[in-house]
C-alpha cells in the first residue's frame, strides 16, 4: 500500500498444532502514515489493510495520533475476528512465533 509506514507479514494457521497445521494463510498488515485532511472538514486520515482479507480502510480522526490509534484498533478488530474463528496468528508458517498487537 502506497505510503505505508508499518507493515508485517503474518500467518493465519488452522488445524492442530501437533499436525503441523493443516493450512497456513499468509497475510500482510499495513498501516500508512497519518495525513492531514483537505477541505473544510480538516482532520486527519490513516489507512489500514489486512491483505488478502480486508481492503484498505480509511480511518478519520481529529488529530494524527487518534487516526493512527484508530487504524491500530481496526487491525486489532480484524485479528481478533480471526482468533475467534479458531485461527492461530504467527510470524512464521510453523506457528512457533505467535503474533499479537497487544
ROSE-4610 file (N, C-alpha, C; in Angstrom, 1 decimal, always signed):
// ROSE-4610
residu = [X/X/X/X/X/X/X/X/X/X/X/X/X/X/X/X/X/X/X/X/X/X/X/X/X/X/X/X/X/X/X/X/X/X/X/X/X/X/X/X/X/X/X/X/X/X/X/X/X/X/X/X/X/X/X/X/X/X/X/X/X/X/X/X/X/X/X/X/X/X/X/X/X/X/X/X/X/X/X/X/X/X/X/X/X/X/X/X/X/X/X/X/X/X/X/X/X/X/X/X/X/X/X/X/X/X/X/X/X/X/X/X/X/X/X/X/X/X/X/X/X/X/X/X/X/X/X/X/X/X/X/X/X/X/X/X/X/X/X/X/X/X/X/X/X/X/X/X/X/X/X/X/X/X/X/X/X/X/X/X/X/X/X/X/X/X/X/X/X/X/X/X/X/X/X/X/X/X/X/X/X/X/X/X/X/X/X/X/X/X/X/X/X/X/X/X/X/X/X/X/X/X/X/X/X/X/X/X/X/X/X/X/X/X/X/X/X/X/X/X/X/X/X/X/X/X/X/X/X/X/X/X/X/X/X/X/X/X/X/X/X/X/X/X/X/X/X/X/X/X/X/X/X/X/X/X/X/X/X/X/X/X/X/X/X/X/X/X/X/X/X/X/X/X/X/X/X/X/X/X/X/X/X/X/X/X/X/X/X/X/X/X/X/X/X/X/X/X/X/X/X/X/X/X/X/X]
num = [1/1/1/2/2/2/3/3/3/4/4/4/5/5/5/6/6/6/7/7/7/8/8/8/9/9/9/10/10/10/11/11/11/12/12/12/13/13/13/14/14/14/15/15/15/16/16/16/17/17/17/18/18/18/19/19/19/20/20/20/21/21/21/22/22/22/23/23/23/24/24/24/25/25/25/26/26/26/27/27/27/28/28/28/29/29/29/30/30/30/31/31/31/32/32/32/33/33/33/34/34/34/35/35/35/36/36/36/37/37/37/38/38/38/39/39/39/40/40/40/41/41/41/42/42/42/43/43/43/44/44/44/45/45/45/46/46/46/47/47/47/48/48/48/49/49/49/50/50/50/51/51/51/52/52/52/53/53/53/54/54/54/55/55/55/56/56/56/57/57/57/58/58/58/59/59/59/60/60/60/61/61/61/62/62/62/63/63/63/64/64/64/65/65/65/66/66/66/67/67/67/68/68/68/69/69/69/70/70/70/71/71/71/72/72/72/73/73/73/74/74/74/75/75/75/76/76/76/77/77/77/78/78/78/79/79/79/80/80/80/81/81/81/82/82/82/83/83/83/84/84/84/85/85/85/86/86/86/87/87/87/88/88/88/89/89/89/90/90/90/91/91/91/92/92/92/93/93/93/94/94/94/95/95/95/96/96/96/97/97/97/98/98/98/99/99/99/100/100/100/101/101/101/102/102/102]
x = [+0.9/+0.0/+0.9/+0.6/+1.4/+1.4/+2.5/+2.6/+2.7/+2.9/+3.0/+4.2/+3.9/+5.0/+5.2/+4.3/+4.4/+3.7/+4.4/+3.9/+4.5/+3.7/+4.2/+3.5/+4.3/+3.7/+3.4/+2.2/+1.8/+1.1/+1.0/+0.4/-0.8/-2.0/-3.2/-3.2/-3.1/-2.9/-4.2/-4.6/-5.8/-5.4/-6.1/-5.8/-5.2/-4.6/-4.0/-2.5/-1.9/-0.5/+0.3/-0.1/+0.6/+0.5/-0.3/-0.5/+0.3/+1.1/+1.9/+1.0/-0.2/-1.2/-1.6/-2.9/-3.3/-3.2/-3.4/-3.3/-2.6/-1.9/-1.3/-1.5/-2.2/-2.5/-1.7/-0.9/-0.1/-0.9/-0.8/-1.5/-0.5/-0.7/+0.1/-0.7/-0.3/-1.0/-0.2/-0.8/-0.1/-0.9/-0.1/-0.7/+0.1/-0.7/+0.0/+0.2/+1.1/+1.3/+0.1/-0.3/-1.4/-1.2/-2.3/-2.2/-3.2/-2.9/-3.8/-4.9/-6.2/-7.3/-7.3/-8.0/-8.2/-9.6/-9.8/-11.1/-11.5/-12.8/-13.3/-13.3/-13.5/-13.6/-12.3/-11.1/-9.8/-9.6/-9.1/-8.9/-7.7/-7.6/-6.5/-7.1/-6.4/-6.7/-5.5/-5.8/-4.8/-5.4/-4.7/-5.3/-4.7/-5.5/-5.1/-5.6/-4.9/-5.3/-4.8/-5.5/-5.1/-5.2/-4.2/-4.3/-4.1/-4.8/-5.8/-7.2/-7.4/-8.8/-9.6/-8.9/-9.6/-8.9/-9.7/-9.2/-8.8/-8.0/-7.6/-8.9/-8.8/-9.9/-9.3/-10.0/-9.6/-10.2/-9.3/-9.7/-9.6/-10.7/-10.7/-10.7/-10.0/-9.9/-9.5/-9.6/-9.4/-7.9/-7.0/-5.6/-4.8/-3.6/-2.8/-2.6/-2.5/-2.3/-3.6/-4.7/-6.0/-6.3/-5.9/-6.0/-5.2/-4.0/-3.1/-3.6/-4.1/-4.7/-5.9/-6.7/-7.9/-7.5/-6.5/-6.0/-5.5/-4.8/-4.4/-5.6/-6.6/-7.8/-8.5/-8.6/-9.2/-8.4/-7.1/-6.3/-6.5/-6.6/-6.8/-8.2/-9.2/-10.5/-10.5/-9.8/-9.7/-9.0/-7.9/-7.1/-7.9/-8.6/-9.5/-10.5/-11.1/-12.1/-11.5/-10.3/-9.6/-9.4/-8.9/-8.7/-10.1/-11.1/-12.5/-12.9/-12.4/-12.7/-11.8/-10.9/-10.0/-8.7/-8.4/-7.1/-6.0/-4.8/-3.6/-2.8/-2.5/-1.7/-0.2/+0.6/+2.0/+2.9/+4.1/+5.1/+5.8/+5.6/+6.2/+5.1/+5.4/+4.4/+4.2/+5.2/+5.1/+4.4/+4.1/+3.3/+4.1/+5.4/+6.3/+6.4/+6.2/+6.4/+5.0/+4.3/+2.9/+3.0/+2.0/+1.9/+0.8/+1.0/+0.0/+0.3/-0.8/-0.7/-0.9/-1.1/-1.3/-0.1]
y = [-1.2/+0.0/+1.2/+2.2/+3.4/+4.2/+4.7/+5.5/+4.7/+3.4/+2.6/+3.0/+3.1/+3.3/+2.1/+1.2/+0.0/-1.2/-2.3/-3.5/-4.7/-5.7/-7.0/-8.2/-9.2/-10.4/-11.4/-11.9/-12.8/-14.0/-15.1/-16.3/-16.7/-16.9/-17.4/-18.9/-19.6/-21.1/-21.7/-22.8/-23.5/-25.0/-25.8/-27.2/-27.3/-28.5/-28.8/-28.6/-28.0/-27.8/-29.0/-30.1/-31.4/-32.0/-31.5/-32.0/-31.0/-30.2/-29.2/-28.2/-28.0/-27.2/-27.6/-27.7/-28.2/-27.1/-25.8/-24.7/-23.5/-22.8/-21.5/-20.5/-19.4/-18.4/-17.2/-16.7/-15.5/-14.3/-13.4/-12.1/-11.0/-9.8/-8.6/-7.5/-7.1/-6.0/-4.7/-3.7/-2.5/-1.3/-0.3/+1.0/+2.1/+3.1/+4.3/+5.4/+6.3/+7.5/+8.3/+8.9/+9.8/+11.0/+11.4/+12.6/+13.6/+14.9/+15.9/+16.0/+16.0/+16.1/+17.4/+17.4/+18.6/+19.1/+20.3/+20.9/+21.5/+21.8/+22.4/+21.5/+20.2/+19.2/+19.1/+19.3/+19.2/+17.8/+17.7/+16.4/+15.7/+14.4/+13.5/+12.2/+11.5/+10.2/+9.3/+8.0/+7.0/+5.7/+5.0/+3.8/+2.6/+1.5/+0.2/-0.8/-1.9/-3.0/-4.3/-5.4/-6.7/-7.6/-7.5/-8.2/-9.7/-10.5/-10.5/-10.7/-10.2/-10.3/-9.0/-7.9/-6.7/-5.6/-5.0/-3.9/-2.7/-1.8/-0.6/+0.1/+0.5/+1.2/+2.5/+3.6/+4.9/+5.3/+5.6/+6.0/+7.5/+8.1/+9.6/+10.0/+11.0/+11.5/+13.0/+13.5/+15.0/+15.3/+14.3/+14.5/+13.3/+13.4/+12.3/+11.2/+11.4/+10.3/+9.5/+10.2/+9.5/+8.7/+9.2/+8.5/+7.2/+7.3/+6.2/+5.1/+5.6/+4.8/+4.0/+4.8/+4.1/+3.0/+3.3/+2.2/+1.0/+1.2/+0.0/-0.7/+0.1/-0.5/-1.4/-0.9/-1.7/-2.9/-2.8/-4.0/-5.0/-4.6/-5.5/-6.2/-5.4/-6.0/-7.1/-6.9/-7.9/-9.1/-8.9/-10.0/-10.8/-10.1/-10.7/-11.6/-11.1/-11.9/-13.2/-13.2/-14.4/-15.4/-14.8/-15.7/-16.3/-15.5/-16.0/-17.2/-17.2/-18.3/-19.5/-19.4/-20.5/-20.5/-19.4/-19.3/-18.9/-19.4/-19.0/-18.1/-16.9/-15.9/-16.0/-16.2/-16.4/-15.6/-15.4/-14.7/-15.7/-16.9/-18.0/-19.0/-19.7/-20.7/-21.9/-22.1/-23.3/-23.0/-21.7/-21.3/-21.3/-21.2/-21.2/-19.8/-18.7/-17.4/-16.7/-16.6/-16.1/-14.6/-14.1/-12.6/-12.0/-10.9/-10.1/-8.6/-7.8/-6.4/-5.9/-6.7/-6.3/-5.8]
z = [+0.0/+0.0/+0.0/-0.9/-1.0/+0.3/+0.7/+1.9/+3.2/+3.1/+4.3/+5.2/+6.5/+7.4/+8.3/+8.3/+9.1/+8.3/+8.3/+7.6/+8.2/+8.4/+8.9/+8.2/+7.9/+7.3/+8.5/+8.5/+9.5/+8.8/+9.6/+9.0/+9.9/+9.3/+10.0/+9.8/+10.9/+10.8/+11.4/+10.7/+11.2/+11.4/+12.1/+12.3/+13.7/+13.9/+15.2/+15.2/+16.2/+16.3/+16.1/+16.7/+16.6/+15.2/+14.3/+13.0/+12.0/+12.6/+11.8/+11.0/+11.5/+11.0/+9.6/+9.3/+8.0/+7.0/+7.4/+6.4/+7.1/+6.3/+6.7/+5.6/+6.0/+5.0/+5.4/+4.4/+4.6/+4.4/+5.4/+5.3/+5.6/+5.1/+5.3/+5.9/+7.1/+7.8/+7.5/+7.0/+6.6/+7.1/+7.6/+8.1/+7.4/+6.9/+6.3/+7.4/+7.0/+7.9/+7.9/+9.0/+9.1/+8.1/+7.5/+6.6/+7.0/+6.9/+7.2/+6.1/+6.5/+5.6/+4.8/+3.7/+2.9/+3.0/+2.6/+2.6/+4.0/+4.1/+5.3/+6.5/+6.2/+7.3/+8.1/+7.4/+8.1/+8.6/+9.8/+10.5/+9.8/+10.2/+9.7/+9.3/+8.4/+8.0/+8.1/+8.2/+8.2/+7.6/+6.8/+6.1/+6.7/+6.7/+7.3/+6.4/+6.1/+5.3/+5.9/+5.7/+6.0/+4.7/+3.9/+2.6/+2.9/+2.4/+1.3/+1.9/+3.1/+3.6/+3.6/+3.9/+4.0/+3.2/+2.3/+1.5/+2.4/+1.9/+2.7/+3.2/+4.5/+5.1/+5.6/+5.4/+5.8/+7.2/+8.1/+9.5/+9.5/+10.0/+10.1/+11.6/+11.9/+13.3/+13.4/+14.5/+14.7/+14.7/+15.0/+15.0/+14.5/+14.3/+13.7/+14.6/+15.9/+16.9/+17.0/+17.0/+17.0/+15.8/+14.6/+13.4/+13.4/+13.8/+13.9/+14.9/+16.1/+17.1/+16.5/+15.8/+15.1/+14.2/+13.4/+12.4/+13.2/+14.3/+15.1/+15.7/+16.1/+16.7/+15.6/+14.4/+13.3/+13.1/+13.0/+12.8/+14.0/+15.2/+16.3/+16.2/+15.7/+15.5/+14.4/+13.3/+12.3/+12.8/+13.5/+14.0/+15.1/+15.9/+16.9/+16.3/+15.2/+14.5/+14.0/+13.5/+13.0/+14.2/+15.3/+16.5/+17.0/+16.9/+17.3/+16.4/+15.2/+14.2/+14.5/+15.5/+15.8/+15.2/+14.5/+13.9/+14.9/+14.6/+15.4/+14.5/+15.0/+14.3/+14.7/+13.7/+13.9/+13.0/+13.4/+12.5/+11.5/+11.7/+10.9/+10.5/+9.4/+8.8/+9.8/+10.6/+11.5/+12.8/+13.0/+14.2/+15.5/+15.4/+16.6/+17.2/+16.5/+17.0/+16.9/+18.0/+18.0/+17.7/+16.9/+16.6/+17.4/+18.0/+18.7/+18.7/+18.6/+18.7/+20.1/+21.0/+22.4/+23.1]
